[in-house]
Amino acid sequence: MTDRSGCGRLELAVLQALEALAAGRPGAHVTSSRAVAGIEERTGLWPRYGYQVLIDLVVPWKLAVPLVSGQGNFGGRDYDPPAADRYTESRPSQAGQLVLDAEAHRIAPVPVGLVNGTVYRGGTQPPLEPFRVIAALRKLLPAQDCGGTSCAPSCMTMPRKSSRCHDLTIAPSLS
């Protein structure tokens, strides 16, 4: 995983291949068969494996933040097979373009790898689920009564069943 985006080398190679193929035409879709050839050339993957990687980066049920935008049939959630790569087109999504810009030091680092996790490609890091993190923090932090007044921004402003909220400020350690 890279320090600037948290994406793996394979995801970065896919994005760089798409960017190189669409050089001079920002936002243009390229035929996925051309992209697969570029991916396999950059990574040394076995033939046809690059298309499966590209599909994983397009479909929204694999990643929280898809890195590639696609046109065509990339398969269905209920195991419908994708169309052949010559019938689909792809380009870096807005998030994918952020990753490329972060890797090229044009913008500050972005935590896309943290948000997406690595489980979809056999890794061990699960994707970040913000609402589960907030729920866990609510359980861990002591409840404070706000007295019926709005105590934002120091308290959670999400809808609650009671008038109590949890203060998310963390006191400095006294060690």
C-alpha positions, 0 to 999 in steps of 0.5 A: 500500500502506498503512503499517499493514498493507501491503495495497493500497487495493483489498483494504482497500476490500473489507474495509471494505465487508464490515465496513460491511455486517455492522455490529452483527453481528460474524462474520456472512456477507453475501451477496457480491452486496451486498458487490460493490455496496459494493466497486464503490461505494467503489472505482469499479470496473467492474461485476462486477470487484469479485466477481473481487477478492473471489474472489481474497481468498477462495481459499487458492491465491492468497494465503498468508493469505486476507483474506476467509472465504467460504461457497459455491462460489468456484471451483476450482484447476483453473479451475472457475468460481465460482458467481454472487455471489448464491449465495456469502457472505463476511466478513473472515477473522481475518487480514482483521479484524486488517488492519481493526483495524490500519488503525483504530489499534486494534492495532499494525501487521501485515505482512499485505501483506509475507506475501501479496506483490502478485504475485497482482494484477499487482505485483512483490513476491513472497509471503514464504516463511519456509522459503526465507528460512531456507534462504538464511540457512543458506547465507549464514551460516558453520556453527558446531559446537554440540558435540552440545549444544542451542544453542537459541535462538541456533541453528536448531532445525529438523531437520537431517541433521548435528549442525551448526547455523547461528547466526542472530545478526547482529553489529553493524556496525563502520563 
